[in-house]
């Protein structure tokens, strides 16, 4: 399949940053609008790139999965991401052009990860998720089943996150570093919601 010029082919970095945020806000009431926007944008980019070249489409799918591994769980409306990956892995065994473009896509994504958005953003979103899980714990009630209860304070959760990272990596980050991660994610998600609320016909409520 013929390759075309690369300029402007892949979506802008803000789209992949939004993909990183999906795992942090998926399933929350206030994050529903952001997830829906991501579904629409991802579907549009997929259609455009599939109509362009096989290589462009493969590059997008692989990059999307690396930005948001949560997509491997096949969230509603985004099942096609895993379906596309499965198609690639199945057909590269028997079609030389698929094999060629698959490895070319892997190389293109590797270059993007080297020069593009810092990996630390993924760490920031993980910290956000874990800390909010500590603050909003889920337990089992004999009558109500799974219920959400009040957990530890945010300050305590940040301290526990630092201890958890020490156990996992052998390095204990300063709490200021974790507070910085939280602020970046919270500001980023707030900007998403502000943008969505400004869209005509939006009925999104504040978090």
Number of C-alpha atoms within 10 A of each C-alpha: 10 7 11 11 6 8 6 7 15 17 14 9 11 10 17 21 17 21 25 24 26 25 19 24 19 17 12 11 11 15 22 16 21 21 22 14 14 19 16 13 14 21 15 11 18 22 11 15 20 14 11 15 15 18 24 23 23 25 21 23 23 20 20 20 18 16 24 20 14 16 20 14 11 14 15 9 12 17 13 16 22 18 12 16 15 11 11 18 13 13 14 16 10 10 11 11 13 21 17 13 22 22 15 16 22 16 13 17 20 13 11 12 15 10 8 11 15 10 11 10 17 17 14 22 22 18 23 23 17 16 23 18 15 19 20 16 13 14 10 11 10 6 7 7 9 11 12 14 12 10 15 17 14 14 13 13 19 26 17 17 21 19 16 15 14 13 11 10 8 10 12 14 15 11 16 10 13 20 17 12 19 21 14 16 20 14 11 15 20 15 12 18 20 14 12 18 16 12 10 7 8 11 11 18 13 10 10
